[in-house]
Amino acid sequence: MNDIEQIKNDVKEKMSELRYEHSMRVAEEARELAKHYNINEEKAYLAGIVHDIAKEFSNEENIKWVKKYNMPKELLELEYKNIIHSDVGAVVVKELYGLEDEVCKAIKYHTIGDISMSLFDKIIFIADKIGRKNINLEIEKIKKLAYQNIDEALKFYLINRKEKLESKGENFHPKALELLNSL
């Protein structure tokens, strides 16, 4: 199954209404960013639709996918509960829809990023951050930067995320820190 309408319908059945609406906003943002950067718009739109496919999976579903694909067991630890959907989602869309590796990689990196991110990966990452119903000043700034310089948008987001986590006494993911340092 690689028809966008079929995938949209399938994703809509798998997600809550709020998550699906977010995914559609991300898909639209991804398409616009892809257009701006002369990247395949349809592929970016599709990645936006499916990027959170595993976000609402139960712990049991996550365990099933982690075991099936022999993923690192630490993904199941509490500290990874907000990011496991990226790794699981990447294998789910490959298996269910046969999506190409470039889309799967963008899904895998859309939460914490990676130093090896391509422009396509960065577009999906940023689209996820700005594809929101309620836009605050920070998101507005990220969106503005995204159309000027995607790396600056990424850097601005990561700096703010790091500060927020540290102010709550939480850790900034080492991969995100590595990405931030590379920018």
C-alpha positions as CSV (number, residue, x, y, z in Angstrom):
1,M,0.0,0.0,0.0
2,N,1.7,3.2,-1.1
3,D,-1.3,5.3,-2.2
4,I,-1.5,8.5,-0.1
5,E,-5.3,8.4,0.3
6,Q,-5.2,4.8,1.5
7,I,-2.4,5.6,3.9
8,K,-4.2,8.7,5.2
9,N,-7.4,6.6,5.8
10,D,-5.4,3.9,7.6
11,V,-3.5,6.4,9.7
12,K,-6.7,8.1,10.6
13,E,-8.1,4.8,12.0
14,K,-4.9,4.2,14.0
15,M,-4.8,7.6,15.7
16,S,-6.9,9.8,17.9
17,E,-8.6,12.7,16.2
18,L,-6.2,15.2,17.8
19,R,-3.1,13.2,16.7
20,Y,-4.4,12.8,13.2
21,E,-5.1,16.6,12.9
22,H,-1.6,17.3,14.1
23,S,-0.2,14.8,11.5
24,M,-2.1,16.5,8.8
25,R,-0.8,20.0,9.9
26,V,2.7,18.5,9.9
27,A,2.2,17.1,6.4
28,E,1.1,20.5,5.1
29,E,4.1,22.2,6.8
30,A,6.4,19.6,5.4
31,R,5.0,20.0,1.9
32,E,5.5,23.8,2.1
33,L,9.0,23.5,3.5
34,A,9.9,20.9,0.8
35,K,8.6,23.2,-1.9
36,H,10.7,26.1,-0.5
37,Y,13.8,23.9,-0.5
38,N,13.1,22.2,-3.8
39,I,12.7,18.8,-2.2
40,N,10.1,16.2,-3.2
41,E,6.8,17.7,-1.9
42,E,4.7,14.5,-2.1
43,K,7.3,12.5,-0.2
44,A,7.5,15.2,2.5
45,Y,3.7,15.3,2.8
46,L,3.6,11.5,3.1
47,A,6.3,11.6,5.8
48,G,4.3,14.2,7.7
49,I,1.1,12.1,7.6
50,V,2.8,9.0,9.0
51,H,5.5,10.6,11.3
52,D,3.5,9.9,14.5
53,I,2.0,6.6,13.6
54,A,3.4,4.9,16.7
55,K,2.9,7.8,19.1
56,E,-0.2,6.3,20.7
57,F,0.9,2.7,20.8
58,S,0.6,0.9,24.0
59,N,3.6,-0.3,25.9
60,E,2.8,-3.9,24.7
61,E,2.7,-2.8,21.1
62,N,6.1,-1.0,21.5
63,I,7.6,-4.1,23.1
64,K,6.3,-6.3,20.2
65,W,8.0,-4.0,17.6
66,V,11.2,-3.6,19.6
67,K,11.5,-7.4,19.9
68,K,10.5,-8.1,16.3
69,Y,13.2,-5.7,14.9
70,N,15.8,-6.4,17.6
71,M,15.9,-2.7,18.6
72,P,17.9,-1.6,21.6
73,K,16.0,-2.7,24.8
74,E,16.7,0.7,26.5
75,L,14.1,2.2,24.2
76,L,11.5,0.6,26.5
77,E,12.9,2.4,29.6
78,L,10.8,5.2,31.1
79,E,13.2,7.9,30.0
80,Y,12.5,7.1,26.4
81,K,8.7,7.0,26.6
82,N,8.3,10.2,24.6
83,I,10.7,9.2,21.9
84,I,10.2,5.5,21.3
85,H,7.5,6.2,18.8
86,S,10.2,7.6,16.4
87,D,12.1,4.3,16.2
88,V,9.1,2.1,16.2
89,G,7.3,4.3,13.7
90,A,10.1,4.0,11.2
91,V,9.9,0.2,11.1
92,V,6.1,0.3,11.2
93,V,5.7,2.4,8.1
94,K,8.4,0.3,6.3
95,E,6.5,-2.9,7.1
96,L,2.9,-1.7,6.7
97,Y,3.3,0.6,3.7
98,G,6.7,-0.3,2.2
99,L,7.9,3.3,2.4
100,E,11.4,4.1,1.2
101,D,14.3,4.4,3.6
102,E,14.5,8.2,3.2
103,V,11.0,8.5,4.7
104,C,11.7,6.0,7.4
105,K,14.9,7.7,8.4
106,A,13.1,11.1,8.7
107,I,10.5,9.5,11.0
108,K,13.2,7.9,13.1
109,Y,14.9,11.3,13.6
110,H,11.9,13.6,14.0
111,T,12.0,13.8,17.8
112,I,15.6,14.2,18.9
113,G,17.4,14.5,15.6
114,D,20.8,13.1,14.6
115,I,24.1,14.5,13.5
116,S,23.7,12.7,10.1
117,M,20.3,14.4,9.3
118,S,19.7,15.2,5.6
119,L,17.8,18.3,4.5
120,F,14.7,16.0,4.1
121,D,15.1,14.8,7.7
122,K,15.4,18.4,9.0
123,I,12.3,19.4,7.1
124,I,10.2,16.7,8.8
125,F,11.8,17.5,12.2
126,I,10.9,21.2,11.9
127,A,7.5,20.6,10.3
128,D,6.7,18.5,13.4
129,K,7.6,21.4,15.7
130,I,5.7,24.1,13.7
131,G,2.7,22.0,12.6
132,R,0.7,23.0,15.6
133,K,-2.8,24.3,16.1
134,N,-1.8,26.9,18.6
135,I,1.2,28.9,17.6
136,N,3.1,30.7,20.3
137,L,6.0,33.2,19.8
138,E,8.7,30.6,20.0
139,I,7.0,28.4,17.3
140,E,6.4,31.5,15.2
141,K,10.1,32.3,15.4
142,I,11.1,28.7,14.4
143,K,8.7,28.8,11.5
144,K,10.1,32.1,10.3
145,L,13.7,30.8,10.6
146,A,12.7,27.6,8.8
147,Y,12.0,29.5,5.6
148,Q,15.3,31.5,5.9
149,N,17.7,28.8,7.1
150,I,16.6,25.4,8.3
151,D,19.8,24.9,10.3
152,E,19.2,28.1,12.2
153,A,15.6,27.0,12.9
154,L,16.9,23.6,14.1
155,K,19.5,25.3,16.3
156,F,17.0,27.7,17.8
157,Y,14.6,24.9,18.6
158,L,17.3,22.7,20.2
159,I,18.7,25.5,22.3
160,N,15.2,26.3,23.7
161,R,14.4,22.6,24.2
162,K,17.6,22.1,26.1
163,E,17.0,25.1,28.4
164,K,13.4,24.0,29.1
165,L,14.5,20.5,30.0
166,E,17.3,21.6,32.2
167,S,15.1,24.1,34.0
168,K,12.9,21.1,35.0
169,G,15.9,19.0,36.0
170,E,15.5,16.7,33.0
171,N,18.3,15.5,30.7
172,F,18.7,16.6,27.1
173,H,19.2,13.6,24.9
174,P,22.9,13.0,24.0
175,K,22.1,12.7,20.3
176,A,20.2,16.0,20.4
177,L,23.2,17.6,22.2
178,E,25.6,16.2,19.6
179,L,23.3,17.7,16.8
180,L,23.2,21.0,18.6
181,N,27.0,21.1,19.0
182,S,27.4,20.3,15.3
183,L,25.2,23.3,14.3
